Amino acid sequence: MNLDAKVQKIIQWRESFCTLPDKFFFELVRIYLGEVKTPYNKQKLAEEIGAFLRKKETRDSIVKFLDGTDIKILTAIKFLNEPDIEKLEKFFSSSIQQGDFYSAVASLEERLLIFSVHVKNEKNLIKINPYLEDDLSGLLNLQNLISPENEKKFPERRLKISSDLLAVFICYISSHPDICKNNGELKKKASSDLAEIFQENFNKEFFETLFKALKNLHLVQEDSEGKGFFVDWQRLELFSNLTFGNQVAYICAACTGSFSRSMILSSAEIFFKTLSFLKQEVYTRQKIIQIVFLLKDKNSRYSENSFSRFSRIVAFGSSAENSSVDSKFLDAMLDCAIELGIVDSLSEGENEFIRVNQIFEENKSQGSLSIDAGFSVIVLPGFLLSDLVPLIKFLCPKKCDTAAVFEITRQSVLKAFDFDMTKDQISSILKKYSHYEIPQNLLVSLDEWADSYNSAALYKGYVLKIRPENSIVIEKKLSSYIIEILSPGIFLMNFSSDEQAKNCIERLGLDFVGNVKSAKKTAPALGFPEIDSDSKILACSSEILPIENSMISGSKKEVSKILEDLKNQLENISASAEQKEGLEERIKRRVVLSSAQLRPESVKFELTEASGMNFTGKLRVLESAVQNEDLVEIEMSTTKEILIGVPRAVVKNQILFLVCKNPETNSVEEYEISIALISKVKKIRSSASFLNLVAKES
């Protein structure tokens, strides 16, 4: 029989409720139904709780008592893929303190808003109570988590990454292979040159960050003979064909470390889509991290498990314990983006506000240049990088400000000839972008430099020498291997290996030719996949509603009045001081929804907090927590450090304390603590989900 989906969810909730540890089960029953009378039936009690939740006034009160933190956690549960306590803790690690997070989850469980379901892979998924799904549907919107901030006035900065700046910097690298030390630091000569080119805009850290990215993208590579760095023009041309948004995303991903090809693509795609989503709205760094978390969660190929453990360790140069690519990885990319001017940053108090810079907007090529008689070339803004790459092969950078200023020199043109450019190609490129005639003296100089360049040549490769009368055979049968005919009977060949050379020669009947030294053949460069700019950051992004439709629960005044009325009714109830204190605590926790729940007999008093010199009180709280596996918060008197976890045992005035799982280090730590050194101990209302987590780790 096929059951309705909602009925199946309700059956799942009942099963989960009945399998709660007795401590949680009976406490919830006492809160909502009163004292449990024996004999009892758990299934029957679960049905009574269900009937209690079916009442509209009950559901209205539960929803009315929700606060901002409640709604954020519930929204995350709705939109995250199979959320458990670990995933939720990681998601909120940058915005909610650990103790507050566990208290909030426990409160939601206690108020019957959420429950956990055990699945086969040993996870305990957290779900929203099916009785309340319809009532919460209008409140749980992505805007609760990732709404933009109010507009801020960001400080102006002139040095920002652009196509012109990239071209000038790469042009400089191609002429100065010894630009950097082995550790990536700019050499003094390079710093001095770049300071002269960029003048007051020069920032050493900016260019060191950019150089690191170019190197990790293999656009700039280290010479095999240790003679410095060279530009891989083939790979650069492929890179330049990307949109500017794609280019800066790849650069930010590469700034953080050396990655595999698949990881750099995934990282760049995450960052590009995040920046596309942000547009020019203002967000806090915390919210941006949560946006990326949602993106990665919705797309499994972005998860940290899809990256090898080794690549994560290498990328951050850290230990295995710190190899997570979650918030730490994004923080590193954001820092690089701020350094390069891709995003603007503003700090106010504890918050850092971030806005995508206008440079991220796509432009069409509309650049032009002018050339004077002294061979000075002014490149006006508007060029795409793909237009500038052919230009910088034969230019020498002089200045970069509003416009980039280059110079055509004999050395820069000879360098271009080495890159297989011809004088005709150079003049054609200049004519294409110049609105005026090319100076005649420049064309004459190009002819002279070309003649000089062609008057001598230095080759490296396989040379085949044969009698001139037999040359026609080589030209016909091995034409695809001939680079140059140096003279009659002497051929420069492009064989990739000794074996290939030997086989080709033997096929011609020249089997007497001995072995030769190999010449390396450059493999074709791999391109950079285009990142889809039209894709939405989240599959559920269509569910983002205006902010005014989100986080609307009971007004603070209305909720305060209801709680105050309940406290006034409590004053008129005949009960002991301890019972009244217990009921008042329930009112504060928002689990009392009506005066019918003010039942003194349902309260069992327990000490939940002790501090200072009250050694006996601290001992009682800890012993009770050990017995009930409660979550506690401990403040140390010596270090003022706050530890959150579950005490395991009390032995000779010491406790064995299991600290909560840290979402960054992904571990549970064990401590032995002297009770005398504890300045304050406080029970946190324990979460069944958290206890399942600790049990699994211990």
C-alpha positions as CSV (number, residue, x, y, z in Angstrom):
1,M,0.0,0.0,0.0
2,N,1.4,3.4,-1.0
3,L,1.1,5.9,1.8
4,D,0.9,9.6,1.4
5,A,4.3,11.3,1.7
6,K,3.2,13.3,4.7
7,V,1.8,10.2,6.5
8,Q,5.2,8.5,5.9
9,K,7.0,11.5,7.5
10,I,4.6,11.4,10.5
11,I,5.2,7.7,11.0
12,Q,9.0,8.4,10.7
13,W,8.7,11.1,13.4
14,R,6.8,8.8,15.7
15,E,9.4,6.1,15.4
16,S,12.1,8.6,16.1
17,F,10.3,10.0,19.1
18,C,9.8,6.6,20.6
19,T,13.4,5.6,20.2
20,L,14.7,8.7,22.0
21,P,16.7,7.9,25.1
22,D,14.4,7.6,28.1
23,K,15.8,10.8,29.6
24,F,14.7,12.9,26.6
25,F,11.5,11.0,26.0
26,F,10.0,11.3,29.4
27,E,11.1,14.9,29.9
28,L,9.3,15.9,26.7
29,V,6.2,14.0,27.7
30,R,6.2,15.7,31.2
31,I,6.6,19.1,29.6
32,Y,3.7,18.8,27.1
33,L,1.4,16.2,28.6
34,G,2.1,16.2,32.3
35,E,3.4,13.6,34.7
36,V,3.7,10.1,33.2
37,K,1.5,7.5,34.9
38,T,2.3,3.9,35.0
39,P,1.7,1.6,33.2
40,Y,2.5,3.5,30.1
41,N,2.9,2.8,26.4
42,K,5.5,4.8,24.4
43,Q,3.5,4.5,21.1
44,K,0.4,5.8,22.9
45,L,2.3,8.7,24.4
46,A,3.8,9.5,21.0
47,E,0.3,9.6,19.5
48,E,-0.8,12.0,22.3
49,I,2.1,14.3,21.5
50,G,1.0,14.1,17.8
51,A,-2.5,15.0,18.7
52,F,-1.2,17.9,20.8
53,L,0.7,19.2,17.7
54,R,-2.3,18.8,15.4
55,K,-4.0,21.6,17.3
56,K,-3.7,24.8,15.4
57,E,-3.3,26.9,18.5
58,T,-0.3,24.7,19.5
59,R,1.4,25.1,16.1
60,D,0.7,28.9,16.1
61,S,2.3,29.3,19.5
62,I,5.4,27.2,18.5
63,V,5.9,29.3,15.4
64,K,5.3,32.5,17.2
65,F,8.0,31.8,19.7
66,L,10.7,31.3,17.0
67,D,13.6,33.8,17.1
68,G,16.2,34.7,14.4
69,T,18.6,31.9,15.3
70,D,15.9,29.3,15.3
71,I,14.8,30.4,11.8
72,K,18.3,30.3,10.4
73,I,18.9,26.8,11.7
74,L,15.6,25.6,10.4
75,T,16.3,27.2,7.0
76,A,19.6,25.4,6.8
77,I,18.0,22.1,7.7
78,K,15.5,22.7,4.9
79,F,18.0,23.6,2.2
80,L,21.1,21.6,3.0
81,N,21.4,18.1,1.5
82,E,20.9,15.5,4.2
83,P,22.0,17.7,7.1
84,D,23.3,16.1,10.3
85,I,24.7,17.8,13.4
86,E,28.2,17.8,12.0
87,K,27.2,19.5,8.7
88,L,25.0,22.1,10.6
89,E,27.9,22.9,13.0
90,K,30.3,23.4,10.0
91,F,27.7,25.6,8.3
92,F,27.3,27.9,11.3
93,S,30.9,27.7,12.6
94,S,31.6,31.2,11.4
95,S,28.4,32.8,12.6
96,I,27.2,31.1,15.8
97,Q,29.4,30.2,18.8
98,Q,29.7,26.5,19.4
99,G,27.9,26.5,22.8
100,D,25.1,28.7,21.5
101,F,24.7,26.4,18.5
102,Y,24.3,23.3,20.5
103,S,21.9,25.0,22.9
104,A,19.8,26.2,19.9
105,V,19.7,22.7,18.4
106,A,18.7,21.2,21.7
107,S,16.0,23.9,22.1
108,L,14.6,23.1,18.7
109,E,14.4,19.4,19.6
110,E,12.8,20.2,23.0
111,R,10.2,22.5,21.3
112,L,9.4,19.6,18.9
113,L,10.5,21.5,15.8
114,I,13.1,19.0,14.7
115,F,14.0,15.4,15.1
116,S,16.7,13.0,14.0
117,V,16.5,9.9,11.9
118,H,19.2,7.2,11.8
119,V,20.2,6.1,8.3
120,K,22.3,3.2,7.1
121,N,25.6,5.1,6.7
122,E,25.7,5.7,10.5
123,K,24.5,9.3,10.1
124,N,21.7,10.8,12.1
125,L,19.9,13.2,9.7
126,I,18.1,16.1,11.2
127,K,14.6,16.8,9.8
128,I,11.8,19.3,10.4
129,N,8.8,18.0,12.3
130,P,6.2,17.0,9.6
131,Y,3.4,18.4,11.7
132,L,5.0,21.9,11.4
133,E,6.2,21.9,7.9
134,D,3.3,23.7,6.4
135,D,3.3,26.3,9.1
136,L,7.0,27.0,8.6
137,S,7.0,26.9,4.8
138,G,6.5,30.7,4.4
139,L,9.2,31.5,6.9
140,L,12.0,29.2,5.8
141,N,13.5,31.1,2.8
142,L,17.2,31.2,1.7
143,Q,17.1,35.0,2.3
144,N,17.2,34.2,6.0
145,L,20.8,32.9,5.5
146,I,22.2,35.0,2.7
147,S,20.4,38.3,2.5
148,P,22.6,41.3,1.5
149,E,23.6,44.0,3.9
150,N,22.9,47.7,3.6
151,E,25.0,49.7,1.2
152,K,28.4,50.7,2.6
153,K,31.0,53.3,1.6
154,F,34.1,51.4,0.7
155,P,37.5,53.1,0.5
156,E,38.8,53.8,-3.0
157,R,41.8,51.9,-4.3
158,R,43.6,52.5,-7.6
159,L,45.5,49.2,-8.0
160,K,43.1,46.7,-9.3
161,I,43.6,43.7,-11.6
162,S,42.6,44.3,-15.2
163,S,43.4,43.1,-18.7
164,D,45.9,46.0,-19.1
165,L,47.7,45.3,-15.9
166,L,47.9,41.6,-16.5
167,A,49.4,42.3,-20.0
168,V,51.9,44.7,-18.7
169,F,53.0,42.4,-15.9
170,I,53.3,39.4,-18.2
171,C,55.2,41.5,-20.7
172,Y,57.7,42.4,-18.0
173,I,58.1,38.8,-16.9
174,S,58.8,37.7,-20.5
175,S,61.7,40.2,-20.7
176,H,63.0,39.6,-17.2
177,P,63.2,35.8,-16.4
178,D,65.0,36.4,-13.1
179,I,62.1,38.4,-11.7
180,C,61.7,36.4,-8.4
181,K,63.6,34.5,-5.8
182,N,62.9,30.8,-5.2
183,N,60.5,31.7,-2.4
184,G,58.3,33.8,-4.8
185,E,59.6,37.2,-3.4
186,L,60.3,39.9,-6.0
187,K,64.0,40.7,-6.5
188,K,65.1,44.2,-5.8
189,K,65.7,45.0,-9.4
190,A,62.2,43.7,-10.4
191,S,60.6,45.7,-7.5
192,S,62.4,48.8,-8.7
193,D,61.4,48.3,-12.3
194,L,57.7,47.6,-11.5
195,A,57.7,50.6,-9.1
196,E,58.8,52.8,-12.0
197,I,56.2,51.3,-14.3
198,F,53.2,51.5,-11.9
199,Q,54.6,54.5,-10.0
200,E,52.5,55.4,-6.9
201,N,50.2,52.4,-7.5
202,F,53.0,49.9,-7.0
203,N,52.4,47.3,-4.2
204,K,54.9,44.6,-3.8
205,E,52.5,42.1,-2.2
206,F,50.0,42.6,-5.0
207,F,52.5,41.5,-7.7
208,E,53.9,38.7,-5.6
209,T,50.3,37.4,-5.2
210,L,49.7,37.7,-8.9
211,F,53.0,36.1,-9.8
212,K,52.1,33.1,-7.6
213,A,48.8,32.7,-9.3
214,L,50.3,32.9,-12.8
215,K,52.9,30.3,-11.8
216,N,50.4,27.9,-10.3
217,L,48.3,28.2,-13.5
218,H,51.4,27.4,-15.4
219,L,51.1,30.5,-17.5
220,V,54.5,31.3,-16.1
221,Q,56.9,28.4,-15.7
222,E,60.3,27.8,-14.3
223,D,63.1,27.1,-16.7
224,S,64.3,23.5,-16.5
225,E,67.9,24.7,-16.3
226,G,67.1,27.0,-13.4
227,K,67.7,30.2,-15.4
228,G,64.5,31.9,-14.2
229,F,60.9,31.9,-15.5
230,F,59.4,32.0,-19.0
231,V,55.9,32.7,-20.3
232,D,54.0,29.8,-21.8
233,W,52.5,31.7,-24.7
234,Q,50.4,28.8,-26.0
235,R,48.8,28.3,-22.6
236,L,48.4,32.1,-22.1
237,E,46.5,32.4,-25.4
238,L,44.1,29.7,-24.3
239,F,43.7,31.5,-21.0
240,S,43.1,34.9,-22.6
241,N,40.2,33.5,-24.6
242,L,38.2,33.1,-21.3
243,T,35.9,35.9,-20.1
244,F,37.5,38.3,-17.7
245,G,35.3,36.9,-14.9
246,N,36.6,33.4,-15.6
247,Q,40.2,34.7,-15.7
248,V,40.0,36.3,-12.2
249,A,38.3,33.3,-10.8
250,Y,41.1,31.0,-12.0
251,I,43.6,33.5,-10.6
252,C,42.0,33.6,-7.2
253,A,41.9,29.8,-7.0
254,A,45.5,29.6,-8.0
255,C,46.6,32.2,-5.5
256,T,46.0,29.9,-2.6
257,G,48.4,27.1,-3.7
258,S,49.4,24.5,-6.2
259,F,46.5,22.3,-7.2
260,S,45.7,19.5,-9.5
261,R,43.9,20.5,-12.8
262,S,40.5,19.2,-11.5
263,M,40.8,20.9,-8.2
264,I,41.7,24.3,-9.7
265,L,38.7,24.0,-12.1
266,S,36.3,23.2,-9.3
267,S,37.7,25.9,-7.0
268,A,37.5,28.5,-9.8
269,E,34.0,27.5,-10.6
270,I,32.9,27.8,-7.0
271,F,34.4,31.2,-6.7
272,F,33.1,32.5,-10.1
273,K,29.6,31.5,-9.4
274,T,29.8,32.9,-5.9
275,L,31.0,36.3,-7.3
276,S,28.2,36.1,-10.0
277,F,25.6,35.5,-7.3
278,L,26.9,38.4,-5.1
279,K,26.8,40.8,-8.0
280,Q,27.5,44.2,-6.4
281,E,25.5,43.7,-3.3
282,V,27.2,43.9,0.1
283,Y,27.7,40.7,2.2
284,T,29.6,39.8,5.3
285,R,32.4,37.4,5.0
286,Q,30.4,34.9,7.1
287,K,27.5,35.0,4.7
288,I,29.7,34.5,1.7
289,I,31.2,31.4,3.4
290,Q,27.7,30.1,3.9
291,I,26.8,30.8,0.3
292,V,29.7,28.7,-0.8
293,F,28.8,26.0,1.7
294,L,25.3,25.8,0.1
295,L,26.8,25.7,-3.4
296,K,29.2,22.9,-2.6
297,D,26.5,21.0,-0.7
298,K,24.2,21.1,-3.7
299,N,26.9,20.0,-6.0
300,S,28.8,16.9,-4.8
301,R,31.7,17.4,-7.2
302,Y,32.7,20.4,-5.2
303,S,32.8,18.6,-1.8
304,E,36.2,18.3,-0.1
305,N,36.0,14.6,-0.5
306,S,36.3,15.0,-4.3
307,F,39.7,16.4,-3.8
308,S,42.6,14.1,-2.8
309,R,43.8,14.4,0.8
310,F,47.3,14.9,-0.5
311,S,46.4,17.8,-2.8
312,R,44.7,19.6,0.1
313,I,47.7,19.2,2.3
314,V,50.1,20.4,-0.4
315,A,47.8,23.3,-1.4
316,F,47.9,24.8,2.1
317,G,51.3,23.5,3.2
318,S,49.8,22.3,6.4
319,S,49.3,19.1,8.3
320,A,46.6,16.5,7.6
321,E,44.5,17.9,10.5
322,N,44.2,21.3,8.8
323,S,43.6,20.1,5.3
324,S,39.9,21.0,5.1
325,V,38.9,23.1,2.1
326,D,35.8,24.6,3.7
327,S,35.9,28.0,5.2
328,K,39.7,28.1,5.4
329,F,40.0,27.6,1.7
330,L,37.4,30.2,0.8
331,D,39.0,32.7,3.3
332,A,42.2,32.3,1.4
333,M,40.6,33.0,-2.0
334,L,38.7,36.0,-0.6
335,D,42.0,37.4,0.8
336,C,43.6,37.0,-2.6
337,A,40.6,38.7,-4.2
338,I,40.9,41.6,-1.8
339,E,44.6,41.9,-2.4
340,L,44.1,42.0,-6.2
341,G,41.2,44.4,-6.0
342,I,38.6,41.9,-7.4
343,V,36.4,42.6,-4.4
344,D,36.3,45.5,-2.0
345,S,36.5,45.0,1.8
346,L,35.5,47.1,4.7
347,S,35.8,46.2,8.4
348,E,33.3,47.6,11.0
349,G,33.7,46.2,14.5
350,E,33.7,42.4,14.3
351,N,32.2,42.3,10.8
352,E,34.0,42.4,7.5
353,F,31.8,43.6,4.6
354,I,32.6,42.5,1.1
355,R,31.4,43.8,-2.3
356,V,32.4,42.6,-5.8
357,N,34.2,45.3,-7.7
358,Q,32.9,46.6,-11.0
359,I,36.0,45.2,-12.7
360,F,34.2,41.8,-12.6
361,E,31.7,43.1,-15.2
362,E,32.3,41.7,-18.8
363,N,33.4,44.2,-21.5
364,K,33.6,44.0,-25.3
365,S,36.9,44.8,-27.0
366,Q,37.0,48.4,-28.0
367,G,40.6,49.4,-27.4
368,S,42.9,51.4,-29.7
369,L,46.5,52.4,-29.7
370,S,48.7,55.2,-31.0
371,I,52.4,55.1,-32.1
372,D,54.7,58.0,-32.2
373,A,57.9,58.5,-34.3
374,G,60.0,57.4,-31.3
375,F,58.4,54.0,-31.3
376,S,56.4,54.7,-28.1
377,V,53.0,52.9,-28.1
378,I,50.1,54.1,-26.0
379,V,47.5,51.4,-25.4
380,L,44.2,52.9,-24.4
381,P,41.8,51.0,-22.1
382,G,39.2,48.7,-23.6
383,F,41.3,45.8,-24.9
384,L,40.6,42.2,-23.9
385,L,43.5,40.1,-22.8
386,S,43.1,38.0,-26.0
387,D,43.8,41.2,-28.0
388,L,46.8,42.2,-25.8
389,V,48.7,38.9,-25.9
390,P,49.9,39.2,-29.5
391,L,50.8,42.8,-28.8
392,I,53.0,42.2,-25.7
393,K,55.1,39.6,-27.6
394,F,56.9,42.5,-29.3
395,L,56.5,45.4,-26.8
396,C,58.5,46.5,-23.8
397,P,56.5,47.9,-20.9
398,K,57.3,51.5,-19.8
399,K,54.3,52.7,-17.7
400,C,50.9,51.6,-16.6
401,D,48.3,54.1,-15.3
402,T,45.1,55.1,-16.9
403,A,46.6,54.0,-20.2
404,A,49.5,51.5,-20.7
405,V,52.6,52.8,-22.3
406,F,55.0,50.5,-24.2
407,E,58.0,50.8,-26.4
408,I,59.0,48.9,-29.5
409,T,62.7,48.2,-29.3
410,R,65.1,46.0,-31.3
411,Q,65.3,43.5,-28.4
412,S,61.5,43.3,-28.0
413,V,61.0,42.7,-31.8
414,L,63.8,40.0,-31.9
415,K,62.1,38.4,-28.9
416,A,58.9,38.3,-30.9
417,F,60.7,36.7,-33.8
418,D,61.8,33.9,-31.4
419,F,58.1,33.3,-30.8
420,D,57.6,32.7,-34.5
421,M,56.1,36.1,-35.2
422,T,57.0,37.8,-38.6
423,K,57.5,41.5,-39.4
424,D,54.3,41.3,-41.4
425,Q,52.3,40.0,-38.5
426,I,53.7,42.8,-36.2
427,S,52.8,45.5,-38.7
428,S,49.4,44.0,-39.3
429,I,48.6,44.0,-35.6
430,L,49.7,47.6,-35.2
431,K,47.6,48.7,-38.2
432,K,44.6,46.8,-36.9
433,Y,44.3,48.9,-33.7
434,S,45.9,52.2,-34.7
435,H,43.7,55.0,-36.1
436,Y,46.7,56.5,-37.9
437,E,49.3,55.4,-40.3
438,I,52.2,53.5,-38.9
439,P,55.4,55.7,-38.8
440,Q,57.5,55.0,-41.8
441,N,60.7,54.8,-39.8
442,L,59.2,52.0,-37.7
443,L,58.4,49.9,-40.8
444,V,61.9,50.5,-42.0
445,S,63.3,49.4,-38.7
446,L,61.2,46.3,-38.7
447,D,62.6,45.4,-42.1
448,E,66.2,45.9,-40.9
449,W,65.6,43.9,-37.7
450,A,64.0,41.0,-39.6
451,D,67.0,40.9,-42.1
452,S,69.4,41.0,-39.2
453,Y,67.5,38.2,-37.4
454,N,67.3,36.0,-40.5
455,S,71.0,36.5,-41.3
456,A,72.0,33.9,-38.7
457,A,70.1,31.2,-36.9
458,L,70.8,28.8,-34.0
459,Y,68.9,25.5,-34.0
460,K,68.5,22.7,-31.6
461,G,67.2,19.3,-32.8
462,Y,67.8,16.4,-35.1
463,V,69.9,17.1,-38.2
464,L,69.9,14.7,-41.0
465,K,72.7,15.0,-43.6
466,I,72.5,13.1,-46.9
467,R,74.0,13.4,-50.3
468,P,72.3,16.2,-52.2
469,E,71.3,14.0,-55.1
470,N,69.2,11.9,-52.7
471,S,67.5,14.9,-51.0
472,I,64.4,14.5,-53.1
473,V,63.6,11.2,-51.4
474,I,63.7,12.9,-47.9
475,E,61.6,15.8,-49.0
476,K,58.9,13.6,-50.4
477,K,58.8,10.8,-47.8
478,L,59.7,12.8,-44.6
479,S,58.2,16.2,-45.4
480,S,56.1,16.2,-42.3
481,Y,59.2,15.9,-40.1
482,I,61.2,18.7,-41.8
483,I,61.6,21.9,-39.9
484,E,64.1,23.6,-42.1
485,I,66.3,22.8,-45.1
486,L,69.6,24.3,-43.8
487,S,71.4,23.6,-47.1
488,P,71.3,21.0,-49.9
489,G,71.3,17.6,-48.2
490,I,71.1,19.0,-44.7
491,F,67.7,18.9,-42.9
492,L,66.6,20.0,-39.5
493,M,64.0,17.4,-38.3
494,N,61.4,17.5,-35.5
495,F,61.6,13.8,-34.4
496,S,60.3,13.4,-30.9
497,S,62.6,10.5,-29.9
498,D,65.6,8.6,-31.0
499,E,63.4,5.6,-31.7
500,Q,61.1,7.5,-34.0
501,A,64.1,9.0,-35.8
502,K,65.8,5.6,-36.2
503,N,62.5,3.9,-37.5
504,C,62.0,6.7,-40.1
505,I,65.5,6.5,-41.4
506,E,65.5,2.7,-41.6
507,R,62.3,2.8,-43.7
508,L,64.3,4.7,-46.2
509,G,67.0,2.1,-46.3
510,L,69.5,4.1,-44.3
511,D,70.0,1.4,-41.7
512,F,73.7,2.3,-41.2
513,V,72.9,5.6,-39.4
514,G,73.9,5.2,-35.7
515,N,72.1,6.4,-32.6
516,V,71.5,10.2,-32.0
517,K,70.8,12.3,-29.0
518,S,67.1,13.0,-28.4
519,A,65.4,16.3,-28.8
520,K,62.3,17.1,-26.7
521,K,59.0,17.8,-28.4
522,T,56.8,20.2,-26.5
523,A,53.3,18.8,-25.7
524,P,50.3,20.9,-26.6
525,A,49.1,23.0,-23.7
526,L,45.8,22.0,-22.0
527,G,43.2,24.7,-22.2
528,F,41.1,26.3,-19.4
529,P,37.4,25.1,-19.4
530,E,34.9,28.0,-19.7
531,I,32.8,28.4,-16.5
532,D,29.1,28.7,-17.3
533,S,28.1,32.2,-16.3
534,D,24.4,31.6,-16.7
535,S,24.2,28.8,-14.1
536,K,22.5,29.7,-10.9
537,I,24.5,29.2,-7.7
538,L,21.9,27.0,-6.2
539,A,19.3,24.7,-7.7
540,C,16.9,26.2,-5.2
541,S,17.8,29.9,-5.9
542,S,14.3,30.4,-7.4
543,E,13.0,30.0,-3.9
544,I,14.8,33.1,-2.7
545,L,12.0,35.6,-1.8
546,P,12.2,39.3,-0.9
547,I,13.5,39.9,2.6
548,E,10.2,41.2,3.9
549,N,8.7,37.7,3.4
550,S,11.3,36.1,5.6
551,M,12.0,35.7,9.3
552,I,8.5,36.9,10.2
553,S,7.4,35.2,13.4
554,G,5.8,36.6,16.5
555,S,6.7,40.2,17.2
556,K,9.1,40.7,20.2
557,K,6.4,42.8,22.0
558,E,3.7,40.1,21.5
559,V,6.0,37.2,22.6
560,S,7.2,39.2,25.6
561,K,3.6,39.9,26.7
562,I,2.7,36.2,26.3
563,L,5.7,35.1,28.4
564,E,4.9,37.8,31.0
565,D,1.3,36.6,31.3
566,L,2.5,33.0,31.8
567,K,4.8,34.2,34.6
568,N,2.0,36.1,36.2
569,Q,-0.2,33.0,36.1
570,L,2.6,31.0,37.6
571,E,2.6,33.3,40.6
572,N,-1.0,32.3,41.5
573,I,-0.3,28.5,41.3
574,S,0.2,26.6,44.5
575,A,3.7,25.0,44.2
576,S,7.0,24.8,46.0
577,A,9.8,27.3,45.3
578,E,11.8,24.7,43.4
579,Q,8.7,23.7,41.2
580,K,8.0,27.3,40.4
581,E,11.7,27.9,39.5
582,G,11.5,24.8,37.2
583,L,8.3,26.1,35.5
584,E,9.7,29.6,35.1
585,E,12.8,28.1,33.5
586,R,10.5,26.3,31.0
587,I,8.8,29.6,30.2
588,K,12.1,31.2,29.4
589,R,13.0,28.3,27.2
590,R,9.7,28.8,25.3
591,V,8.4,25.3,25.8
592,V,5.3,26.4,27.7
593,L,2.8,27.2,25.1
594,S,-0.3,27.6,27.3
595,S,-1.3,27.8,31.0
596,A,-2.4,24.1,30.8
597,Q,1.3,23.2,30.9
598,L,2.0,24.9,34.2
599,R,1.8,21.6,36.1
600,P,4.0,21.6,39.3
601,E,4.0,17.8,39.5
602,S,5.8,17.6,36.1
603,V,8.9,19.4,37.3
604,K,11.9,17.5,38.6
605,F,14.4,20.0,40.0
606,E,18.1,19.7,39.2
607,L,21.1,22.0,39.7
608,T,22.3,23.2,36.3
609,E,25.0,25.8,37.1
610,A,27.7,26.4,39.7
611,S,30.7,28.7,40.0
612,G,33.4,30.2,42.1
613,M,34.2,28.5,45.4
614,N,31.1,26.3,45.4
615,F,33.1,23.1,44.9
616,T,30.2,20.9,46.0
617,G,27.8,22.5,43.5
618,K,30.3,22.1,40.7
619,L,30.8,18.5,41.6
620,R,27.0,17.9,41.7
621,V,26.5,19.5,38.3
622,L,29.3,17.4,36.8
623,E,28.2,14.1,38.4
624,S,24.7,14.7,37.2
625,A,26.0,15.4,33.7
626,V,28.1,12.2,33.7
627,Q,25.0,10.2,34.8
628,N,22.7,11.7,32.1
629,E,25.4,12.3,29.4
630,D,24.6,16.0,29.5
631,L,26.4,18.6,27.5
632,V,28.2,21.1,29.7
633,E,30.2,24.4,29.3
634,I,33.3,24.8,31.4
635,E,35.2,28.0,32.0
636,M,38.8,27.6,33.3
637,S,39.9,29.9,36.1
638,T,43.6,30.0,34.9
639,T,43.3,30.5,31.1
640,K,39.7,31.7,30.9
641,E,39.3,29.1,28.1
642,I,35.8,27.9,27.5
643,L,35.4,24.1,26.8
644,I,32.2,22.5,25.6
645,G,31.6,18.8,25.7
646,V,30.4,15.8,27.7
647,P,32.0,14.8,31.1
648,R,32.8,11.0,31.1
649,A,33.8,10.3,34.7
650,V,34.7,12.0,38.0
651,V,37.8,10.5,39.7
652,K,39.5,12.0,42.7
653,N,38.3,15.6,42.2
654,Q,39.1,15.4,38.5
655,I,36.9,14.9,35.5
656,L,37.6,13.1,32.2
657,F,36.1,15.5,29.7
658,L,35.3,14.8,26.1
659,V,35.3,18.1,24.1
660,C,32.9,18.7,21.3
661,K,34.0,18.0,17.8
662,N,35.8,20.9,16.2
663,P,34.4,21.5,12.6
664,E,37.8,22.6,11.4
665,T,40.1,19.9,12.9
666,N,37.4,17.2,12.5
667,S,38.3,15.6,15.8
668,V,37.1,15.0,19.4
669,E,39.6,15.7,22.1
670,E,39.9,14.3,25.6
671,Y,41.0,16.3,28.7
672,E,41.6,15.6,32.4
673,I,40.6,18.7,34.3
674,S,40.9,19.5,38.0
675,I,37.5,20.6,39.4
676,A,39.3,23.2,41.6
677,L,40.6,24.9,38.4
678,I,37.0,25.3,37.0
679,S,35.6,28.8,37.6
680,K,32.2,28.0,36.2
681,V,30.3,25.0,35.0
682,K,27.0,25.1,33.3
683,K,24.7,22.5,31.8
684,I,23.7,23.1,28.2
685,R,20.4,21.5,27.4
686,S,21.6,18.4,25.7
687,S,20.8,17.5,22.1
688,A,20.1,13.9,21.2
689,S,21.8,14.6,17.9
690,F,24.9,15.7,19.7
691,L,25.1,12.7,21.9
692,N,24.8,10.4,18.9
693,L,27.8,12.3,17.4
694,V,29.9,12.0,20.6
695,A,29.1,8.3,20.9
696,K,30.1,7.7,17.3
697,E,33.5,9.5,17.8
698,S,34.4,8.0,21.1
